[in-house]
C-alpha cells in the first residue's frame, strides 16, 4: 500500500509556526518514503516526519528534508504496530515568497511480506532443522 499526503505551505507556515500534517497509517512495515519538492522550491520548504514526538526522518534533531525539483526517496524498515498509527509531518518555509505543494508518499507492506521468516525460522532452515 502507498499512502500519499500533500500540503501547500502558506505565508503563515514559518519556523516558529510550522504546519502539522496528520498522516494516519495502517499497521505494517514502512519500506519506502518519498518526499517530492517541486521546481523552484529553492530549498526553502522544510519537512520533518515524526511519530509522537520522536523524529523519524531525518533522524537528527533540528534537521529537515529540503530540496528543489527533487524527490528525496529512500528505503527503510520501520514497524508500525496497532490498527491506527499516527505519524505527522511538520512543514514550513523559510521564504514566504515560496509557497508550493509538497507531497509525501509512504509505502507500507505487511511484515510477513517483507520478512516472511523470523530470525529463528531462518536459522533453523539454514541449519536444515526444518
Secondary structure, 3 states (H helix, E strand, C coil): CEEEEEEECCCCCCCCCCEEEEEEECCEEEEEEEEEECCCCCCCEEEEEEECCEEEECCCCCCCECCCCEEEEEEEEEEECCCCEEEEEEEEECCCCCCCEEEEEEEEECHHHHCCCCHHHHHHHHHCCC
